[in-house]
Amino acid sequence: MRLTRLARDAMAPRDGLAMDLMAAIGSDDFADRLIGAVEPALPANHCTVFALRNNGRVQVVSTASVIGDAAADTAQAYARMGFDRQDSNMAWLAARKAARQTQYWLGHQFAEEVANEQYRRVCYGENGIRERLSLLVLYPDGYRVAISFYRNHSQADFAEADLAWLRGVSRLIAAAVRHHVQQCHRSSGAGGTAALPEQRMAQLPRREREMLAHILDGCTTREAAERMGVAQTTALTYRYRAFAHLDVRNQRELLSKLHLQAGGGAGLRP
């Protein structure tokens, strides 16, 4: 038998992308790894992965920013203020019927094209975002995904070459996102009204566990921030991330899945 060692630099560029995407599946920092995976060909400042479920509910799968937590903070405001109804990606996905076969679309827009002033200011202006390039995927089972890359004013506009590159790797990226969602779903034991396993909460990052502990102890977000020694906006980010990881929208859903009752031992306050 003859053996030939293959050098890593001998791999085709898409092989390297595929390896990076496979490594990202199931990770807590999926979007951050996605930015890193596409960076050589498609540099971006921020990345968001939003999904639209069959019931019309928007799911924040993952967010990341090259510097800081701007994407996570903005996603929190996006969900809280109902900006999915103003988002051209989500509005378009919601209006589409389930595809007979998986469909892949590209969406591209500049900040000035966003009609709603508040949505444009919060999600684009305050973060210096100039434009968004999105991969939109419709699945036969009704699940829809928007994978978006954002550039601010420090970078060049997305060019036709960028769109062509994303078009060429669209199936790779979409497959990684779908497998990531499925793996997280299985590992979390998500099942509608099923209770959250204690081990699932134990797997959260330390600061998110701390935030949940304070919430379940009856603290408001402000009180939790004081206990943790962080700004209230930072505490809100930890709370948002913890709820997103546990697939709950608010304290009431958290209590319901934990089979606790507000006004009982947990006594939560808004």
C-alpha positions as CSV (number, residue, x, y, z in Angstrom):
1,M,0.0,0.0,0.0
2,R,1.3,3.5,-0.9
3,L,0.4,6.4,1.3
4,T,0.5,10.0,0.3
5,R,0.2,12.8,2.9
6,L,-2.2,15.6,1.8
7,A,-1.2,19.1,2.8
8,R,-3.9,21.2,4.2
9,D,-3.1,24.0,1.8
10,A,-3.8,21.6,-1.1
11,M,-7.5,21.5,-0.2
12,A,-9.9,23.3,-2.4
13,P,-11.2,26.5,-0.8
14,R,-14.7,25.1,-0.3
15,D,-13.2,22.1,1.5
16,G,-11.9,24.4,4.1
17,L,-15.2,26.2,4.4
18,A,-17.0,22.9,4.7
19,M,-14.7,21.8,7.6
20,D,-15.2,25.1,9.4
21,L,-19.0,24.9,9.0
22,M,-19.0,21.3,10.3
23,A,-17.0,22.4,13.3
24,A,-19.5,25.2,14.0
25,I,-22.6,22.9,14.2
26,G,-23.9,22.6,17.7
27,S,-21.6,25.3,19.1
28,D,-22.8,28.2,21.3
29,D,-21.0,30.6,19.1
30,F,-22.3,29.4,15.8
31,A,-22.7,32.8,14.1
32,D,-19.3,33.9,15.3
33,R,-17.8,30.8,13.7
34,L,-19.8,31.4,10.6
35,I,-18.3,34.9,10.3
36,G,-14.8,33.4,10.6
37,A,-15.6,30.6,8.1
38,V,-16.7,33.1,5.3
39,E,-14.3,35.9,6.2
40,P,-11.6,35.2,3.7
41,A,-14.1,35.6,0.8
42,L,-16.9,37.6,2.4
43,P,-15.8,39.9,5.2
44,A,-18.6,41.1,7.4
45,N,-19.0,43.1,10.7
46,H,-22.0,41.2,11.9
47,C,-24.0,38.1,11.3
48,T,-27.5,37.0,12.3
49,V,-29.3,33.7,11.8
50,F,-33.1,34.1,12.1
51,A,-35.6,31.3,11.5
52,L,-39.4,31.4,10.9
53,R,-41.2,28.4,12.3
54,N,-44.3,26.9,10.9
55,N,-46.4,28.7,13.6
56,G,-45.1,32.0,12.4
57,R,-42.9,32.6,15.4
58,V,-39.5,34.1,14.7
59,Q,-36.5,32.2,16.3
60,V,-33.2,33.9,16.9
61,V,-30.8,31.0,16.1
62,S,-27.5,32.8,16.6
63,T,-25.9,36.3,16.3
64,A,-22.4,37.6,16.3
65,S,-20.3,40.8,15.9
66,V,-16.6,41.0,15.1
67,I,-16.2,43.5,17.9
68,G,-18.5,43.6,21.0
69,D,-22.1,42.4,21.3
70,A,-23.9,44.7,18.9
71,A,-25.6,41.9,17.0
72,A,-26.9,40.3,20.2
73,D,-28.1,43.6,21.7
74,T,-29.8,44.5,18.4
75,A,-31.4,41.1,18.1
76,Q,-32.9,41.6,21.6
77,A,-34.4,44.9,20.6
78,Y,-35.5,43.3,17.3
79,A,-37.5,40.6,19.1
80,R,-38.8,42.9,21.9
81,M,-40.0,45.7,19.5
82,G,-41.5,43.4,16.9
83,F,-39.2,44.5,14.1
84,D,-39.7,41.1,12.4
85,R,-42.9,42.7,11.0
86,Q,-40.8,45.5,9.4
87,D,-37.9,43.2,8.3
88,S,-38.2,42.7,4.5
89,N,-36.5,39.3,4.9
90,M,-39.0,37.9,7.4
91,A,-42.0,39.6,5.7
92,W,-41.0,37.9,2.4
93,L,-40.4,34.5,4.0
94,A,-43.7,34.7,5.8
95,A,-45.6,35.5,2.6
96,R,-44.1,32.5,0.7
97,K,-45.9,29.1,0.6
98,A,-44.0,26.0,1.7
99,A,-41.6,25.0,-1.2
100,R,-42.0,21.7,-2.9
101,Q,-38.3,21.5,-2.9
102,T,-35.8,23.5,-0.9
103,Q,-35.3,27.0,-2.4
104,Y,-32.4,29.3,-2.0
105,W,-32.7,33.1,-2.5
106,L,-30.3,36.0,-2.0
107,G,-31.5,39.3,-0.5
108,H,-29.5,42.5,-0.6
109,Q,-30.5,45.9,0.8
110,F,-29.0,49.2,2.0
111,A,-30.0,50.8,5.2
112,E,-31.7,53.8,3.5
113,E,-34.1,51.3,1.8
114,V,-35.6,50.4,5.2
115,A,-38.9,52.3,5.3
116,N,-39.6,52.2,9.0
117,E,-37.6,55.0,10.7
118,Q,-37.4,53.3,14.2
119,Y,-36.3,49.9,12.8
120,R,-33.7,51.6,10.5
121,R,-32.3,53.6,13.4
122,V,-32.2,50.8,16.0
123,C,-31.0,48.0,13.8
124,Y,-28.9,49.9,11.3
125,G,-28.1,53.5,12.2
126,E,-27.0,52.9,15.9
127,N,-24.6,50.2,14.8
128,G,-23.2,52.0,11.8
129,I,-24.5,49.3,9.4
130,R,-24.8,50.3,5.8
131,E,-26.0,47.2,4.1
132,R,-27.1,43.6,4.5
133,L,-26.6,40.5,2.3
134,S,-28.9,37.6,3.1
135,L,-29.2,34.0,2.2
136,L,-32.9,33.0,2.4
137,V,-33.9,29.4,2.5
138,L,-37.4,27.8,2.3
139,Y,-37.8,24.2,3.2
140,P,-40.6,21.8,2.1
141,D,-41.6,21.3,5.8
142,G,-42.4,25.1,6.1
143,Y,-39.3,26.0,8.0
144,R,-37.6,29.2,6.7
145,V,-34.2,30.7,7.5
146,A,-32.6,34.1,6.9
147,I,-28.8,34.1,7.2
148,S,-27.5,37.6,7.0
149,F,-24.1,39.3,6.8
150,Y,-23.8,43.0,7.6
151,R,-21.2,45.6,6.6
152,N,-20.7,49.0,8.1
153,H,-19.2,52.2,6.6
154,S,-15.6,51.0,7.1
155,Q,-16.0,48.3,4.4
156,A,-16.7,48.4,0.7
157,D,-20.2,47.7,-0.6
158,F,-21.1,44.1,-1.3
159,A,-20.1,43.6,-5.0
160,E,-21.5,41.3,-7.6
161,A,-18.5,39.0,-6.9
162,D,-19.7,38.7,-3.2
163,L,-23.2,37.8,-4.3
164,A,-21.8,35.2,-6.8
165,W,-19.6,33.7,-4.1
166,L,-22.5,33.4,-1.6
167,R,-24.6,31.9,-4.3
168,G,-22.0,29.2,-4.9
169,V,-21.8,28.2,-1.3
170,S,-25.4,28.7,-0.4
171,R,-26.2,25.0,0.0
172,L,-23.2,24.4,2.3
173,I,-24.1,27.3,4.6
174,A,-27.8,26.4,4.6
175,A,-27.1,22.8,5.4
176,A,-24.8,23.8,8.3
177,V,-27.5,26.0,9.7
178,R,-30.2,23.4,9.4
179,H,-28.1,20.7,11.1
180,H,-27.1,23.2,13.8
181,V,-30.8,23.9,14.6
182,Q,-31.6,20.2,14.5
183,Q,-28.7,19.2,16.8
184,C,-29.5,21.9,19.3
185,H,-33.2,20.9,19.2
186,R,-32.3,17.2,20.0
187,S,-29.7,18.0,22.6
188,S,-32.1,20.4,24.4
189,G,-35.0,17.9,24.3
190,A,-37.2,20.6,23.0
191,G,-40.8,19.4,22.9
192,G,-43.4,22.1,23.1
193,T,-44.5,22.3,26.7
194,A,-42.0,19.7,28.0
195,A,-40.1,20.8,31.1
196,L,-36.5,22.0,30.6
197,P,-34.0,19.4,31.9
198,E,-31.8,20.8,34.7
199,Q,-28.7,19.6,32.9
200,R,-29.7,21.9,29.9
201,M,-29.6,25.0,32.2
202,A,-26.3,23.8,33.6
203,Q,-24.8,23.8,30.2
204,L,-25.4,27.6,29.7
205,P,-22.5,30.0,30.0
206,R,-21.7,31.0,33.6
207,R,-23.1,34.6,33.3
208,E,-26.4,33.3,31.7
209,R,-26.8,30.8,34.6
210,E,-26.2,33.6,37.1
211,M,-28.8,35.7,35.4
212,L,-31.4,32.9,35.5
213,A,-30.6,32.2,39.1
214,H,-31.3,35.9,40.0
215,I,-34.5,35.9,37.9
216,L,-35.8,32.7,39.6
217,D,-34.9,34.3,42.9
218,G,-37.4,37.1,42.1
219,C,-35.0,39.8,41.0
220,T,-35.9,42.4,38.4
221,T,-33.3,42.9,35.6
222,R,-32.0,46.0,37.4
223,E,-31.6,44.1,40.7
224,A,-29.9,41.3,38.9
225,A,-27.5,43.7,37.2
226,E,-26.6,45.2,40.6
227,R,-26.0,41.8,42.1
228,M,-23.8,40.8,39.2
229,G,-21.9,44.1,39.1
230,V,-22.8,44.8,35.5
231,A,-24.7,47.5,33.6
232,Q,-28.4,46.9,33.2
233,T,-28.0,46.7,29.4
234,T,-25.4,43.9,29.9
235,A,-27.8,42.0,32.2
236,L,-30.5,42.3,29.6
237,T,-28.2,40.7,27.0
238,Y,-27.5,37.8,29.4
239,R,-31.2,37.4,30.0
240,Y,-32.0,37.5,26.3
241,R,-29.3,35.0,25.5
242,A,-30.4,32.6,28.2
243,F,-34.0,32.7,27.1
244,A,-32.9,32.2,23.5
245,H,-30.8,29.1,24.5
246,L,-33.7,27.7,26.5
247,D,-36.2,28.5,23.7
248,V,-38.5,30.6,25.9
249,R,-39.7,34.1,25.2
250,N,-40.3,35.4,28.7
251,Q,-40.4,34.6,32.4
252,R,-43.9,33.1,32.2
253,E,-42.8,30.5,29.6
254,L,-39.6,29.8,31.6
255,L,-41.8,29.1,34.7
256,S,-44.2,27.0,32.7
257,K,-41.5,24.8,31.4
258,L,-39.9,24.5,34.8
259,H,-43.4,23.7,36.2
260,L,-43.2,26.6,38.6
261,Q,-45.9,29.1,39.3
262,A,-45.6,32.8,39.4
263,G,-46.5,34.0,42.9
264,G,-45.1,30.8,44.4
265,G,-41.6,30.1,45.4
266,A,-40.2,32.0,42.4
267,G,-42.3,35.2,42.7
268,L,-41.0,36.9,39.5
269,R,-41.5,40.6,39.0
270,P,-41.4,42.4,35.6
